[in-house]
Amino acid sequence: MKKNNGIGLIALCSLFATMLIIPTLIVVPFTNSGNTEKVEETPPTEQVAEVEDSAFSVSVWRSESEKVEEVPLETYVSRVVASEMPVNFEMEALKAQALAARTYITRHLVEGEKVSSEADVTDTVSHQVYKDDKELRTLWQDSYADNMEKINQAVKATAGEIITYEREPIEASFFSTSNGFTENAGDYWEHDIPYLKSVESPWDQGSPKFTDQKIITVAQLEQTLGVSVGAGIQQSTMTKTEGNRVDEVHLGSQTFSGREIREKFELPSSDFSIQQKGEHVIFTTKGYGHGVGMSQYGANGMAKTGKDYKEIIHHYYQDIEISPLSTQTASLNGEKPVN
């Protein structure tokens, strides 16, 4: 009996050792071989409920990879909202942003203004800022699942809706922070747009971008503008728009638009004052962005007072309707719309 038990014990130990060795033999060639690429275990990613699929897609030119990414419409909208508006904003503000983003791209697709033979839009402020899923995961880290769930909820709540004026999708422009008013489209761009009129936006004062300053030298100003001002900047005259931004400013012997000054000196806003102190010029600005359309911080302020996304949209875009996207189906399919 003792001999048999010893043999049995040896056999059992051998079997146990084999069980340990075999998995090692299976794994080692893939992980330690000098001729193969090391394979690392990828941690499981958090699953987030996706927005509903759309019959349409958007071809996005990715500026960093220089490749075109094909994205379903509603997925594109959710990622634009995630990229364009702070995720900690109120839900109704995020809904308003989703509606504006969907309207913007719908109009762009209907008009057929492609950026290349393959791409509809870029992923930059030239159109709408767009980050893909990997970029958003990197940006938000552990907060990704909660943040994306919130964004998707806002997008789903407005799914299939766009903003229209006379049955056409509007130019749904938006910007970060107003100076207390939005701007008439014609006072910043070349032409008036009936639904982009100046309205009050007092909620923006809580924005961290509400005021700012930029200091340059007098020599920089003179060189950039091609003028000689000496000590006469305090005596410069300027006119204002209905939105209380600079319409025109007279410097030296020349006249410049507020937009020209903003762009030449990369100011946050065209609402600025100019002060000279010795050899330096101080621009003090109010607001952030072009000022036309929906103010994002204004929308968030309205949401905090209990306004819903439709009230926000109707405030910033005049005489518009919130319509089903299906009204544009024919145009998106390349057909002539039926009147």
Phi and psi restraints in degrees (value plus and minus 20) as a CYANA .aco file:
   2 LYS   PHI     -82.5   -42.5
   2 LYS   PSI     -62.7   -22.7
   3 LYS   PHI     -81.7   -41.7
   3 LYS   PSI     -66.0   -26.0
   4 ASN   PHI     -82.8   -42.8
   4 ASN   PSI     -60.1   -20.1
   5 ASN   PHI     -85.1   -45.1
   5 ASN   PSI     -55.6   -15.6
   6 GLY   PHI     -85.5   -45.5
   6 GLY   PSI     -63.9   -23.9
   7 ILE   PHI     -82.6   -42.6
   7 ILE   PSI     -62.0   -22.0
   8 GLY   PHI     -82.3   -42.3
   8 GLY   PSI     -59.5   -19.5
   9 LEU   PHI     -86.2   -46.2
   9 LEU   PSI     -60.9   -20.9
  10 ILE   PHI     -83.2   -43.2
  10 ILE   PSI     -62.8   -22.8
  11 ALA   PHI     -82.6   -42.6
  11 ALA   PSI     -60.9   -20.9
  12 LEU   PHI     -85.0   -45.0
  12 LEU   PSI     -61.9   -21.9
  13 CYS   PHI     -83.5   -43.5
  13 CYS   PSI     -61.1   -21.1
  14 SER   PHI     -82.5   -42.5
  14 SER   PSI     -62.2   -22.2
  15 LEU   PHI     -82.9   -42.9
  15 LEU   PSI     -62.6   -22.6
  16 PHE   PHI     -83.8   -43.8
  16 PHE   PSI     -61.2   -21.2
  17 ALA   PHI     -84.4   -44.4
  17 ALA   PSI     -59.1   -19.1
  18 THR   PHI     -83.3   -43.3
  18 THR   PSI     -59.7   -19.7
  19 MET   PHI     -82.4   -42.4
  19 MET   PSI     -54.1   -14.1
  20 LEU   PHI     -96.3   -56.3
  20 LEU   PSI     -57.8   -17.8
  21 ILE   PHI     -95.2   -55.2
  21 ILE   PSI     -60.4   -20.4
  22 ILE   PHI     -78.8   -38.8
  22 ILE   PSI     -69.1   -29.1
  23 PRO   PHI     -78.8   -38.8
  23 PRO   PSI     -56.1   -16.1
  24 THR   PHI     -83.6   -43.6
  24 THR   PSI     -61.5   -21.5
  25 LEU   PHI     -84.8   -44.8
  25 LEU   PSI     -51.9   -11.9
  26 ILE   PHI     -93.5   -53.5
  26 ILE   PSI     -60.0   -20.0
  27 VAL   PHI    -100.9   -60.9
  27 VAL   PSI     -61.8   -21.8
  28 VAL   PHI     -73.8   -33.8
  28 VAL   PSI     -67.0   -27.0
  29 PRO   PHI     -77.5   -37.5
  29 PRO   PSI     -47.7    -7.7
  30 PHE   PHI    -108.3   -68.3
  30 PHE   PSI     -39.9     0.1
  31 THR   PHI    -126.9   -86.9
  31 THR   PSI     -47.2    -7.2
  32 ASN   PHI    -137.6   -97.6
  32 ASN   PSI     -23.6    16.4
  33 SER   PHI     -86.0   -46.0
  33 SER   PSI     116.3   156.3
  34 GLY   PHI     -93.8   -53.8
  34 GLY   PSI     -31.4     8.6
  35 ASN   PHI    -121.1   -81.1
  35 ASN   PSI     -21.2    18.8
  36 THR   PHI    -145.1  -105.1
  36 THR   PSI     137.1   177.1
  37 GLU   PHI     -96.5   -56.5
  37 GLU   PSI     118.8   158.8
  38 LYS   PHI     -86.2   -46.2
  38 LYS   PSI     112.6   152.6
  39 VAL   PHI    -127.9   -87.9
  39 VAL   PSI     101.4   141.4
  40 GLU   PHI    -128.8   -88.8
  40 GLU   PSI     125.5   165.5
  41 GLU   PHI     -90.0   -50.0
  41 GLU   PSI     110.8   150.8
  42 THR   PHI    -111.8   -71.8
  42 THR   PSI     104.8   144.8
  43 PRO   PHI     -85.3   -45.3
  43 PRO   PSI     127.8   167.8
  44 PRO   PHI     -83.5   -43.5
  44 PRO   PSI     118.6   158.6
  45 THR   PHI    -111.6   -71.6
  45 THR   PSI     130.9   170.9
  46 GLU   PHI     -91.6   -51.6
  46 GLU   PSI     114.5   154.5
  47 GLN   PHI    -110.1   -70.1
  47 GLN   PSI     112.0   152.0
  48 VAL   PHI    -143.0  -103.0
  48 VAL   PSI     115.6   155.6
  49 ALA   PHI     -80.9   -40.9
  49 ALA   PSI     105.6   145.6
  50 GLU   PHI     -98.5   -58.5
  50 GLU   PSI     138.1   178.1
  51 VAL   PHI     -92.5   -52.5
  51 VAL   PSI     142.8   182.8
  52 GLU   PHI     -83.7   -43.7
  52 GLU   PSI     125.6   165.6
  53 ASP   PHI     -85.1   -45.1
  53 ASP   PSI     134.4   174.4
  54 SER   PHI    -140.9  -100.9
  54 SER   PSI     135.1   175.1
  55 ALA   PHI     -93.9   -53.9
  55 ALA   PSI     -32.8     7.2
  56 PHE   PHI    -137.2   -97.2
  56 PHE   PSI     135.9   175.9
  57 SER   PHI    -151.9  -111.9
  57 SER   PSI     143.5   183.5
  58 VAL   PHI    -140.1  -100.1
  58 VAL   PSI     110.5   150.5
  59 SER   PHI    -113.9   -73.9
  59 SER   PSI      91.7   131.7
  60 VAL   PHI    -126.8   -86.8
  60 VAL   PSI     105.5   145.5
  61 TRP   PHI     -99.7   -59.7
  61 TRP   PSI      93.9   133.9
  62 ARG   PHI    -104.3   -64.3
  62 ARG   PSI      92.6   132.6
  63 SER   PHI     -86.9   -46.9
  63 SER   PSI     -48.7    -8.7
  64 GLU   PHI    -101.1   -61.1
  64 GLU   PSI     -67.6   -27.6
  65 SER   PHI    -104.6   -64.6
  65 SER   PSI     -34.3     5.7
  66 GLU   PHI      36.3    76.3
  66 GLU   PSI      22.6    62.6
  67 LYS   PHI    -149.1  -109.1
  67 LYS   PSI     142.6   182.6
  68 VAL   PHI    -119.5   -79.5
  68 VAL   PSI     109.3   149.3
  69 GLU   PHI    -129.3   -89.3
  69 GLU   PSI     105.8   145.8
  70 GLU   PHI    -112.3   -72.3
  70 GLU   PSI      99.5   139.5
  71 VAL   PHI    -147.7  -107.7
  71 VAL   PSI     109.8   149.8
  72 PRO   PHI     -75.9   -35.9
  72 PRO   PSI     124.3   164.3
  73 LEU   PHI     -70.9   -30.9
  73 LEU   PSI     -72.3   -32.3
  74 GLU   PHI     -89.1   -49.1
  74 GLU   PSI     -52.0   -12.0
  75 THR   PHI     -86.0   -46.0
  75 THR   PSI     -61.1   -21.1
  76 TYR   PHI     -79.1   -39.1
  76 TYR   PSI     -66.0   -26.0
  77 VAL   PHI     -80.8   -40.8
  77 VAL   PSI     -64.8   -24.8
  78 SER   PHI     -83.0   -43.0
  78 SER   PSI     -58.5   -18.5
  79 ARG   PHI     -95.5   -55.5
  79 ARG   PSI     -49.0    -9.0
  80 VAL   PHI     -87.8   -47.8
  80 VAL   PSI     -65.3   -25.3
  81 VAL   PHI     -78.9   -38.9
  81 VAL   PSI     -63.4   -23.4
  82 ALA   PHI     -83.2   -43.2
  82 ALA   PSI     -49.9    -9.9
  83 SER   PHI    -110.2   -70.2
  83 SER   PSI     -47.1    -7.1
  84 GLU   PHI    -118.1   -78.1
  84 GLU   PSI     -46.3    -6.3
  85 MET   PHI    -147.4  -107.4
  85 MET   PSI     119.5   159.5
  86 PRO   PHI     -77.0   -37.0
  86 PRO   PSI     111.9   151.9
  87 VAL   PHI     -89.2   -49.2
  87 VAL   PSI     -38.5     1.5
  88 ASN   PHI    -103.0   -63.0
  88 ASN   PSI     -16.4    23.6
  89 PHE   PHI     -88.4   -48.4
  89 PHE   PSI     142.4   182.4
  90 GLU   PHI     -81.6   -41.6
  90 GLU   PSI     130.0   170.0
  91 MET   PHI     -77.5   -37.5
  91 MET   PSI     -61.1   -21.1
  92 GLU   PHI     -87.2   -47.2
  92 GLU   PSI     -50.9   -10.9
  93 ALA   PHI     -89.1   -49.1
  93 ALA   PSI     -60.8   -20.8
  94 LEU   PHI     -84.2   -44.2
  94 LEU   PSI     -57.1   -17.1
  95 LYS   PHI     -83.6   -43.6
  95 LYS   PSI     -63.7   -23.7
  96 ALA   PHI     -81.2   -41.2
  96 ALA   PSI     -59.9   -19.9
  97 GLN   PHI     -85.6   -45.6
  97 GLN   PSI     -59.9   -19.9
  98 ALA   PHI     -81.8   -41.8
  98 ALA   PSI     -62.7   -22.7
  99 LEU   PHI     -85.3   -45.3
  99 LEU   PSI     -61.4   -21.4
 100 ALA   PHI     -85.7   -45.7
 100 ALA   PSI     -62.2   -22.2
 101 ALA   PHI     -84.9   -44.9
 101 ALA   PSI     -62.5   -22.5
 102 ARG   PHI     -85.8   -45.8
 102 ARG   PSI     -59.1   -19.1
 103 THR   PHI     -85.8   -45.8
 103 THR   PSI     -62.4   -22.4
 104 TYR   PHI     -78.9   -38.9
 104 TYR   PSI     -69.8   -29.8
 105 ILE   PHI     -91.8   -51.8
 105 ILE   PSI     -52.9   -12.9
 106 THR   PHI     -81.9   -41.9
 106 THR   PSI     -66.7   -26.7
 107 ARG   PHI     -79.6   -39.6
 107 ARG   PSI     -62.2   -22.2
 108 HIS   PHI     -83.1   -43.1
 108 HIS   PSI     -62.5   -22.5
 109 LEU   PHI     -88.7   -48.7
 109 LEU   PSI     -59.4   -19.4
 110 VAL   PHI     -83.1   -43.1
 110 VAL   PSI     -61.2   -21.2
 111 GLU   PHI     -96.6   -56.6
 111 GLU   PSI     -35.2     4.8
 112 GLY   PHI      48.3    88.3
 112 GLY   PSI       9.1    49.1
 113 GLU   PHI    -108.6   -68.6
 113 GLU   PSI      59.1    99.1
 114 LYS   PHI     -96.8   -56.8
 114 LYS   PSI     132.0   172.0
 115 VAL   PHI    -107.5   -67.5
 115 VAL   PSI     -36.0     4.0
 116 SER   PHI    -180.3  -140.3
 116 SER   PSI     159.9   199.9
 117 SER   PHI     -86.1   -46.1
 117 SER   PSI     -40.3    -0.3
 118 GLU   PHI    -130.5   -90.5
 118 GLU   PSI     -45.0    -5.0
 119 ALA   PHI    -134.2   -94.2
 119 ALA   PSI     119.5   159.5
 120 ASP   PHI    -102.6   -62.6
 120 ASP   PSI     -64.4   -24.4
 121 VAL   PHI    -162.6  -122.6
 121 VAL   PSI     146.6   186.6
 122 THR   PHI    -112.8   -72.8
 122 THR   PSI     158.7   198.7
 123 ASP   PHI    -124.7   -84.7
 123 ASP   PSI       3.0    43.0
 124 THR   PHI    -136.3   -96.3
 124 THR   PSI    -199.4  -159.4
 125 VAL   PHI     -85.5   -45.5
 125 VAL   PSI     -30.1     9.9
 126 SER   PHI     -81.8   -41.8
 126 SER   PSI     -46.7    -6.7
 127 HIS   PHI    -148.1  -108.1
 127 HIS   PSI    -118.1   -78.1
 128 GLN   PHI    -153.7  -113.7
 128 GLN   PSI     118.5   158.5
 129 VAL   PHI     -86.3   -46.3
 129 VAL   PSI     112.1   152.1
 130 TYR   PHI    -155.2  -115.2
 130 TYR   PSI     104.4   144.4
 131 LYS   PHI    -136.3   -96.3
 131 LYS   PSI     119.2   159.2
 132 ASP   PHI    -101.7   -61.7
 132 ASP   PSI    -199.8  -159.8
 133 ASP   PHI     -80.6   -40.6
 133 ASP   PSI     -62.4   -22.4
 134 LYS   PHI     -82.8   -42.8
 134 LYS   PSI     -61.9   -21.9
 135 GLU   PHI     -86.0   -46.0
 135 GLU   PSI     -58.0   -18.0
 136 LEU   PHI     -89.2   -49.2
 136 LEU   PSI     -57.0   -17.0
 137 ARG   PHI     -82.9   -42.9
 137 ARG   PSI     -61.1   -21.1
 138 THR   PHI     -85.9   -45.9
 138 THR   PSI     -60.4   -20.4
 139 LEU   PHI     -86.0   -46.0
 139 LEU   PSI     -64.9   -24.9
 140 TRP   PHI    -116.6   -76.6
 140 TRP   PSI     -38.1     1.9
 141 GLN   PHI      33.9    73.9
 141 GLN   PSI    -142.2  -102.2
 142 ASP   PHI     -88.3   -48.3
 142 ASP   PSI     -36.7     3.3
 143 SER   PHI    -109.8   -69.8
 143 SER   PSI     -19.1    20.9
 144 TYR   PHI     -74.8   -34.8
 144 TYR   PSI     -72.1   -32.1
 145 ALA   PHI     -80.4   -40.4
 145 ALA   PSI     -67.3   -27.3
 146 ASP   PHI     -85.1   -45.1
 146 ASP   PSI     -63.1   -23.1
 147 ASN   PHI     -85.0   -45.0
 147 ASN   PSI     -65.2   -25.2
 148 MET   PHI     -87.7   -47.7
 148 MET   PSI     -54.1   -14.1
 149 GLU   PHI     -82.3   -42.3
 149 GLU   PSI     -61.0   -21.0
 150 LYS   PHI     -86.4   -46.4
 150 LYS   PSI     -64.9   -24.9
 151 ILE   PHI     -81.7   -41.7
 151 ILE   PSI     -67.0   -27.0
 152 ASN   PHI     -82.4   -42.4
 152 ASN   PSI     -53.9   -13.9
 153 GLN   PHI     -83.2   -43.2
 153 GLN   PSI     -61.8   -21.8
 154 ALA   PHI     -85.4   -45.4
 154 ALA   PSI     -60.8   -20.8
 155 VAL   PHI     -87.4   -47.4
 155 VAL   PSI     -63.5   -23.5
 156 LYS   PHI     -82.9   -42.9
 156 LYS   PSI     -55.6   -15.6
 157 ALA   PHI     -85.8   -45.8
 157 ALA   PSI     -42.6    -2.6
 158 THR   PHI    -133.6   -93.6
 158 THR   PSI      -9.9    30.1
 159 ALA   PHI     -74.1   -34.1
 159 ALA   PSI     114.7   154.7
 160 GLY   PHI      59.0    99.0
 160 GLY   PSI     -11.7    28.3
 161 GLU   PHI    -131.5   -91.5
 161 GLU   PSI     122.3   162.3
 162 ILE   PHI    -158.3  -118.3
 162 ILE   PSI     146.1   186.1
 163 ILE   PHI    -117.6   -77.6
 163 ILE   PSI     109.3   149.3
 164 THR   PHI    -147.2  -107.2
 164 THR   PSI     134.5   174.5
 165 TYR   PHI    -153.3  -113.3
 165 TYR   PSI     100.8   140.8
 166 GLU   PHI      32.5    72.5
 166 GLU   PSI      24.6    64.6
 167 ARG   PHI      51.1    91.1
 167 ARG   PSI     -12.2    27.8
 168 GLU   PHI    -134.6   -94.6
 168 GLU   PSI     123.8   163.8
 169 PRO   PHI     -81.6   -41.6
 169 PRO   PSI     117.7   157.7
 170 ILE   PHI    -103.0   -63.0
 170 ILE   PSI     148.2   188.2
 171 GLU   PHI    -100.0   -60.0
 171 GLU   PSI      72.0   112.0
 172 ALA   PHI    -103.7   -63.7
 172 ALA   PSI      45.0    85.0
 173 SER   PHI     -91.7   -51.7
 173 SER   PSI     130.0   170.0
 174 PHE   PHI    -170.4  -130.4
 174 PHE   PSI     145.0   185.0
 175 PHE   PHI    -175.1  -135.1
 175 PHE   PSI     155.6   195.6
 176 SER   PHI     -95.0   -55.0
 176 SER   PSI     -82.4   -42.4
 177 THR   PHI    -161.7  -121.7
 177 THR   PSI     111.3   151.3
 178 SER   PHI    -108.9   -68.9
 178 SER   PSI     153.4   193.4
 179 ASN   PHI    -115.9   -75.9
 179 ASN   PSI      -6.8    33.2
 180 GLY   PHI      95.3   135.3
 180 GLY   PSI     -33.8     6.2
 181 PHE   PHI    -163.4  -123.4
 181 PHE   PSI     132.1   172.1
 182 THR   PHI    -108.9   -68.9
 182 THR   PSI     151.6   191.6
 183 GLU   PHI    -128.1   -88.1
 183 GLU   PSI     123.1   163.1
 184 ASN   PHI     -82.2   -42.2
 184 ASN   PSI     115.3   155.3
 185 ALA   PHI     -75.8   -35.8
 185 ALA   PSI     -60.6   -20.6
 186 GLY   PHI     -88.8   -48.8
 186 GLY   PSI     -37.1     2.9
 187 ASP   PHI    -106.0   -66.0
 187 ASP   PSI     -33.0     7.0
 188 TYR   PHI    -136.4   -96.4
 188 TYR   PSI     -60.1   -20.1
 189 TRP   PHI    -119.4   -79.4
 189 TRP   PSI    -192.4  -152.4
 190 GLU   PHI    -100.6   -60.6
 190 GLU   PSI     -47.6    -7.6
 191 HIS   PHI    -148.9  -108.9
 191 HIS   PSI     127.4   167.4
 192 ASP   PHI     -88.7   -48.7
 192 ASP   PSI     126.7   166.7
 193 ILE   PHI    -148.1  -108.1
 193 ILE   PSI     101.3   141.3
 194 PRO   PHI     -77.0   -37.0
 194 PRO   PSI     -50.8   -10.8
 195 TYR   PHI    -114.4   -74.4
 195 TYR   PSI     -23.0    17.0
 196 LEU   PHI    -129.6   -89.6
 196 LEU   PSI      55.9    95.9
 197 LYS   PHI    -130.9   -90.9
 197 LYS   PSI     136.3   176.3
 198 SER   PHI     -86.0   -46.0
 198 SER   PSI     108.7   148.7
 199 VAL   PHI    -153.8  -113.8
 199 VAL   PSI     139.9   179.9
 200 GLU   PHI     -90.2   -50.2
 200 GLU   PSI     125.5   165.5
 201 SER   PHI    -166.4  -126.4
 201 SER   PSI      52.5    92.5
 202 PRO   PHI     -95.0   -55.0
 202 PRO   PSI     -29.1    10.9
 203 TRP   PHI     -97.1   -57.1
 203 TRP   PSI     -30.3     9.7
 204 ASP   PHI     -95.8   -55.8
 204 ASP   PSI     -31.9     8.1
 205 GLN   PHI     -82.3   -42.3
 205 GLN   PSI     -39.8     0.2
 206 GLY   PHI    -102.2   -62.2
 206 GLY   PSI     -23.2    16.8
 207 SER   PHI     -93.0   -53.0
 207 SER   PSI     119.5   159.5
 208 PRO   PHI     -87.9   -47.9
 208 PRO   PSI     -30.4     9.6
 209 LYS   PHI    -123.9   -83.9
 209 LYS   PSI      -6.5    33.5
 210 PHE   PHI     -85.7   -45.7
 210 PHE   PSI     -60.0   -20.0
 211 THR   PHI    -150.2  -110.2
 211 THR   PSI     133.9   173.9
 212 ASP   PHI    -181.2  -141.2
 212 ASP   PSI     147.6   187.6
 213 GLN   PHI    -158.0  -118.0
 213 GLN   PSI     127.7   167.7
 214 LYS   PHI    -155.6  -115.6
 214 LYS   PSI     113.5   153.5
 215 ILE   PHI    -136.7   -96.7
 215 ILE   PSI     109.1   149.1
 216 ILE   PHI    -151.2  -111.2
 216 ILE   PSI     150.9   190.9
 217 THR   PHI    -106.1   -66.1
 217 THR   PSI     137.9   177.9
 218 VAL   PHI     -79.9   -39.9
 218 VAL   PSI     -58.4   -18.4
 219 ALA   PHI     -82.2   -42.2
 219 ALA   PSI     -59.9   -19.9
 220 GLN   PHI     -83.1   -43.1
 220 GLN   PSI     -63.4   -23.4
 221 LEU   PHI     -82.4   -42.4
 221 LEU   PSI     -65.9   -25.9
 222 GLU   PHI     -84.9   -44.9
 222 GLU   PSI     -61.2   -21.2
 223 GLN   PHI     -87.5   -47.5
 223 GLN   PSI     -62.9   -22.9
 224 THR   PHI     -86.2   -46.2
 224 THR   PSI     -59.6   -19.6
 225 LEU   PHI    -114.6   -74.6
 225 LEU   PSI     -32.9     7.1
 226 GLY   PHI      48.9    88.9
 226 GLY   PSI      18.9    58.9
 227 VAL   PHI    -151.2  -111.2
 227 VAL   PSI     147.6   187.6
 228 SER   PHI    -141.0  -101.0
 228 SER   PSI      96.8   136.8
 229 VAL   PHI    -131.9   -91.9
 229 VAL   PSI     -41.7    -1.7
 230 GLY   PHI      37.5    77.5
 230 GLY   PSI    -144.8  -104.8
 231 ALA   PHI    -127.0   -87.0
 231 ALA   PSI       1.3    41.3
 232 GLY   PHI    -118.2   -78.2
 232 GLY   PSI      -5.1    34.9
 233 ILE   PHI     -87.1   -47.1
 233 ILE   PSI     -57.2   -17.2
 234 GLN   PHI     -80.5   -40.5
 234 GLN   PSI     -46.9    -6.9
 235 GLN   PHI    -109.8   -69.8
 235 GLN   PSI     -17.4    22.6
 236 SER   PHI     -86.8   -46.8
 236 SER   PSI     130.1   170.1
 237 THR   PHI    -133.8   -93.8
 237 THR   PSI     128.5   168.5
 238 MET   PHI    -162.5  -122.5
 238 MET   PSI     131.4   171.4
 239 THR   PHI    -132.1   -92.1
 239 THR   PSI     135.8   175.8
 240 LYS   PHI    -136.0   -96.0
 240 LYS   PSI     135.1   175.1
 241 THR   PHI    -107.1   -67.1
 241 THR   PSI     155.9   195.9
 242 GLU   PHI     -82.2   -42.2
 242 GLU   PSI     -50.0   -10.0
 243 GLY   PHI    -104.5   -64.5
 243 GLY   PSI      -8.2    31.8
 244 ASN   PHI      44.9    84.9
 244 ASN   PSI       7.9    47.9
 245 ARG   PHI    -123.3   -83.3
 245 ARG   PSI     148.3   188.3
 246 VAL   PHI     -93.5   -53.5
 246 VAL   PSI     104.4   144.4
 247 ASP   PHI    -105.2   -65.2
 247 ASP   PSI     -79.2   -39.2
 248 GLU   PHI    -158.1  -118.1
 248 GLU   PSI     128.3   168.3
 249 VAL   PHI    -154.2  -114.2
 249 VAL   PSI     116.4   156.4
 250 HIS   PHI    -121.4   -81.4
 250 HIS   PSI      98.4   138.4
 251 LEU   PHI    -147.8  -107.8
 251 LEU   PSI     105.7   145.7
 252 GLY   PHI      42.3    82.3
 252 GLY   PSI    -147.4  -107.4
 253 SER   PHI    -122.1   -82.1
 253 SER   PSI     -11.5    28.5
 254 GLN   PHI    -140.9  -100.9
 254 GLN   PSI     141.9   181.9
 255 THR   PHI    -139.5   -99.5
 255 THR   PSI     114.7   154.7
 256 PHE   PHI    -147.5  -107.5
 256 PHE   PSI     128.8   168.8
 257 SER   PHI     -98.2   -58.2
 257 SER   PSI     136.7   176.7
 258 GLY   PHI     -79.7   -39.7
 258 GLY   PSI     -56.2   -16.2
 259 ARG   PHI     -85.5   -45.5
 259 ARG   PSI     -60.4   -20.4
 260 GLU   PHI     -79.2   -39.2
 260 GLU   PSI     -67.2   -27.2
 261 ILE   PHI     -83.8   -43.8
 261 ILE   PSI     -63.0   -23.0
 262 ARG   PHI     -77.9   -37.9
 262 ARG   PSI     -67.0   -27.0
 263 GLU   PHI     -93.1   -53.1
 263 GLU   PSI     -58.4   -18.4
 264 LYS   PHI     -86.2   -46.2
 264 LYS   PSI     -54.2   -14.2
 265 PHE   PHI    -129.0   -89.0
 265 PHE   PSI      -8.9    31.1
 266 GLU   PHI      30.8    70.8
 266 GLU   PSI      30.9    70.9
 267 LEU   PHI    -102.6   -62.6
 267 LEU   PSI     130.7   170.7
 268 PRO   PHI     -84.5   -44.5
 268 PRO   PSI     -46.2    -6.2
 269 SER   PHI    -171.0  -131.0
 269 SER   PSI     141.6   181.6
 270 SER   PHI    -112.6   -72.6
 270 SER   PSI     -13.1    26.9
 271 ASP   PHI    -113.4   -73.4
 271 ASP   PSI      81.4   121.4
 272 PHE   PHI    -164.5  -124.5
 272 PHE   PSI     134.7   174.7
 273 SER   PHI    -136.7   -96.7
 273 SER   PSI     137.5   177.5
 274 ILE   PHI    -144.1  -104.1
 274 ILE   PSI     111.3   151.3
 275 GLN   PHI    -156.5  -116.5
 275 GLN   PSI     115.2   155.2
 276 GLN   PHI    -123.6   -83.6
 276 GLN   PSI     111.2   151.2
 277 LYS   PHI    -149.1  -109.1
 277 LYS   PSI      82.6   122.6
 278 GLY   PHI      44.1    84.1
 278 GLY   PSI    -142.3  -102.3
 279 GLU   PHI    -114.2   -74.2
 279 GLU   PSI      -6.3    33.7
 280 HIS   PHI    -142.0  -102.0
 280 HIS   PSI     132.9   172.9
 281 VAL   PHI    -140.0  -100.0
 281 VAL   PSI     110.5   150.5
 282 ILE   PHI    -130.2   -90.2
 282 ILE   PSI      99.9   139.9
 283 PHE   PHI    -116.5   -76.5
 283 PHE   PSI     102.5   142.5
 284 THR   PHI    -128.6   -88.6
 284 THR   PSI     101.2   141.2
 285 THR   PHI    -133.6   -93.6
 285 THR   PSI     137.3   177.3
 286 LYS   PHI    -149.2  -109.2
 286 LYS   PSI     107.9   147.9
 287 GLY   PHI      71.5   111.5
 287 GLY   PSI     151.8   191.8
 288 TYR   PHI    -167.2  -127.2
 288 TYR   PSI      94.6   134.6
 289 GLY   PHI      97.1   137.1
 289 GLY   PSI     158.2   198.2
 290 HIS   PHI     -91.5   -51.5
 290 HIS   PSI     -43.3    -3.3
 291 GLY   PHI      70.6   110.6
 291 GLY   PSI     -19.1    20.9
 292 VAL   PHI    -119.0   -79.0
 292 VAL   PSI     107.6   147.6
 293 GLY   PHI      76.2   116.2
 293 GLY   PSI    -158.7  -118.7
 294 MET   PHI    -108.4   -68.4
 294 MET   PSI     106.7   146.7
 295 SER   PHI    -102.5   -62.5
 295 SER   PSI     106.7   146.7
 296 GLN   PHI     -88.6   -48.6
 296 GLN   PSI     -64.6   -24.6
 297 TYR   PHI     -90.2   -50.2
 297 TYR   PSI     -49.8    -9.8
 298 GLY   PHI     -86.3   -46.3
 298 GLY   PSI     -62.1   -22.1
 299 ALA   PHI     -81.4   -41.4
 299 ALA   PSI     -61.6   -21.6
 300 ASN   PHI     -85.8   -45.8
 300 ASN   PSI     -58.6   -18.6
 301 GLY   PHI     -84.4   -44.4
 301 GLY   PSI     -60.9   -20.9
 302 MET   PHI     -83.2   -43.2
 302 MET   PSI     -62.1   -22.1
 303 ALA   PHI     -81.4   -41.4
 303 ALA   PSI     -56.9   -16.9
 304 LYS   PHI     -86.0   -46.0
 304 LYS   PSI     -44.0    -4.0
 305 THR   PHI    -107.5   -67.5
 305 THR   PSI     -18.8    21.2
 306 GLY   PHI      82.0   122.0
 306 GLY   PSI     -16.0    24.0
 307 LYS   PHI     -96.3   -56.3
 307 LYS   PSI     121.8   161.8
 308 ASP   PHI    -111.3   -71.3
 308 ASP   PSI     155.1   195.1
 309 TYR   PHI     -83.8   -43.8
 309 TYR   PSI     -51.5   -11.5
 310 LYS   PHI     -88.9   -48.9
 310 LYS   PSI     -58.7   -18.7
 311 GLU   PHI     -85.9   -45.9
 311 GLU   PSI     -58.8   -18.8
 312 ILE   PHI     -82.1   -42.1
 312 ILE   PSI     -67.6   -27.6
 313 ILE   PHI     -81.8   -41.8
 313 ILE   PSI     -64.1   -24.1
 314 HIS   PHI     -88.5   -48.5
 314 HIS   PSI     -44.0    -4.0
 315 HIS   PHI     -93.7   -53.7
 315 HIS   PSI     -65.6   -25.6
 316 TYR   PHI    -105.9   -65.9
 316 TYR   PSI     -42.4    -2.4
 317 TYR   PHI    -139.8   -99.8
 317 TYR   PSI      97.6   137.6
 318 GLN   PHI    -103.4   -63.4
 318 GLN   PSI     118.8   158.8
 319 ASP   PHI      36.1    76.1
 319 ASP   PSI      18.5    58.5
 320 ILE   PHI    -125.3   -85.3
 320 ILE   PSI     153.3   193.3
 321 GLU   PHI    -148.1  -108.1
 321 GLU   PSI     131.9   171.9
 322 ILE   PHI    -119.1   -79.1
 322 ILE   PSI      93.7   133.7
 323 SER   PHI    -139.9   -99.9
 323 SER   PSI     139.9   179.9
 324 PRO   PHI     -90.4   -50.4
 324 PRO   PSI     120.8   160.8
 325 LEU   PHI     -79.7   -39.7
 325 LEU   PSI     -45.6    -5.6
 326 SER   PHI     -79.6   -39.6
 326 SER   PSI     -40.9    -0.9
 327 THR   PHI     -85.6   -45.6
 327 THR   PSI     -37.8     2.2
 328 GLN   PHI    -125.7   -85.7
 328 GLN   PSI     -12.7    27.3
 329 THR   PHI     -76.8   -36.8
 329 THR   PSI     -64.8   -24.8
 330 ALA   PHI     -80.4   -40.4
 330 ALA   PSI     -63.6   -23.6
 331 SER   PHI     -85.6   -45.6
 331 SER   PSI     -59.6   -19.6
 332 LEU   PHI     -89.8   -49.8
 332 LEU   PSI     -41.9    -1.9
 333 ASN   PHI    -110.4   -70.4
 333 ASN   PSI     -15.9    24.1
 334 GLY   PHI      62.7   102.7
 334 GLY   PSI      -4.7    35.3
 335 GLU   PHI    -120.9   -80.9
 335 GLU   PSI     142.3   182.3
 336 LYS   PHI     -97.6   -57.6
 336 LYS   PSI     107.5   147.5
 337 PRO   PHI     -82.7   -42.7
 337 PRO   PSI     127.9   167.9
 338 VAL   PHI    -112.6   -72.6
 338 VAL   PSI     104.8   144.8
